[in-house]
C-alpha cells in the first residue's frame, strides 16, 4: 500500500457545510471538489449540487468527504469508510477478496471514470473499505 489509511466521511446533503467547517477549524484547504452534476455518469437533477468527492488537506492531514447518492440514505456504519491506495492489480485483488471473505461487496472491483480500479467492501466486522488503484 502506498500511504496510510485515509478516512472518508459521508454526509446526507451537508458535505459542503462540513467542508467549510473543517476548512475553518483545521485551517486547511478544500481540494478536488467535484459535484454529482459534474460527474461523467448520469445522476438525478436533485443531486447536481451535492458533493461527489472532495478533500480537506493541510500538511499530512487528509480527509475525504462526499454526500450520499440520492436513494442511499445515511445510516450508522456507512458514514465513514477507510481508503487504501493500492500499488498493484495483485494487491487490490487480494485485499478485495480477503476483506469480502465473510463480509460483503458493496461495489464490485471495476475500472472507473476517474482512471482507477476501485472496489468497496464491508468486512466481517462491519468496517467499510474503499480500495483504489490509480492507473
BELTA-V966547 format. One record per residue. PHI is phi in degrees with one decimal (none if undefined). Layout:
BEGIN
PHI ; PHI
END
This chain:
BEGIN
none ; -78.8 ; -135.4 ; -75.1 ; -65.4 ; -112.1 ; -72.4 ; -123.8 ; -95.9 ; -109.2 ; -130.8 ; -105.4 ; 91.9 ; -109.4 ; -61.1 ; -63.8 ; -64.2 ; -65.0 ; -59.4 ; -63.1 ; -62.7 ; -68.1 ; -58.5 ; -71.3 ; -71.0 ; -94.3 ; 49.9 ; -110.6 ; -120.4 ; -85.7 ; -130.9 ; 55.4 ; -71.7 ; -134.6 ; -93.6 ; -60.8 ; -64.4 ; -92.4 ; -70.1 ; -95.2 ; -153.0 ; -67.1 ; -135.9 ; -65.3 ; -55.9 ; -67.4 ; -94.7 ; -51.9 ; -94.2 ; -76.0 ; -80.8 ; -79.4 ; -162.8 ; -156.3 ; -130.5 ; -108.2 ; -132.3 ; -160.8 ; 56.5 ; -87.2 ; -74.0 ; -142.4 ; -129.9 ; -97.5 ; -139.7 ; -155.3 ; -90.8 ; -68.8 ; -74.5 ; -51.3 ; 93.9 ; -115.7 ; -64.0 ; -72.6 ; -143.6 ; -53.6 ; 107.2 ; -112.1 ; -89.9 ; -139.7 ; -132.7 ; -112.1 ; -99.9 ; -117.8 ; -92.3 ; -89.0 ; -106.8 ; -154.7 ; -60.8 ; -62.8 ; -66.6 ; -65.1 ; -66.3 ; -63.7 ; -62.8 ; -58.8 ; -63.0 ; -67.9 ; -70.8 ; -73.9 ; -58.7 ; 63.1 ; -118.0 ; -151.6 ; -86.1 ; -97.5 ; -152.2 ; -56.1 ; -61.8 ; -157.6 ; -75.8 ; -120.8 ; -71.2 ; -92.1 ; 81.4 ; -137.5 ; -95.2 ; -144.1 ; -150.6 ; -127.9 ; -135.2 ; -114.4 ; -77.6 ; -65.3 ; -98.9 ; 90.0 ; -81.4 ; -94.1 ; -125.9 ; -104.4 ; -104.8 ; -133.7 ; -127.3 ; -72.0 ; -92.4
END
